[in-house]
């Protein structure tokens, strides 16, 4: 019961922070980033092996793309 309450509090604070951003677009992008990170963490819990491999591939692609610039 503690973890769902903690998660709800975190999302509440994230929404409050999104409304205090400079522009609505920044707030929307912040909420999308929070949702993305939450989704990846959920995948780690749901499918530890598959999601770990997927995240490793995404990080490798990101790192390799940064080196090209």
N, C-alpha and C positions, 0 to 999 in steps of 0.2 A: 504494500500500500504506500510505502514511503517513496518509492521510485516514480510512480505515476504522478504523485503530488509534486515532487521535485521537477519532473519534466513539464508539468503544466505551469509551474511557476517560472521556469526558464522561458517557455514560449510566451507567457504573459509579458515578461520583461523584454523579450525580443520585439514583441509588437509595440510596446511602449517606446522602445528605442527607435523603431522604424518610423513612428509618427513624429519623433523629434528630429529626424534628419532634415537636411537643408531643403531637399526637393522630394516630391513624392516618388520620383524615379529611383533615387538613392534608397529610399525606404523599401520600395518594392524589390530592388535588387538585393538588399540586405535580407529580406524575408526569404527570397529564393535561395540565397547562400545558406541560410540557417536550415531551410528545408532539405537542401542537397546534402549537407553534412549529417543531418539527422537520418536521412535515407540511407546513406552509406553506413552509418553506425548500426542502423537496423539490419542492413544486409550482413554485417559482421556477426550479429547475434543469430540471425536466421540461417545463413549459409556460410559458416566460417571458412571453409576451404575455397569455395567458388568466389566469394566476394573478395577474399584476400588476394586471389590471383587477379581478379578484375582490377582491384585498386593498384596492385603492383604494376600491371600493364599500363594503366592510366598515368601513374607517376613516371614510369619509364618514358612514355611518349611525351609527357610534359617536359621532362629533363632533356631529352634528346632534341625537342623542338627549341628549347631555350639556347642550346649550344649552337644552333645554326644561325642565330641572329647576330 
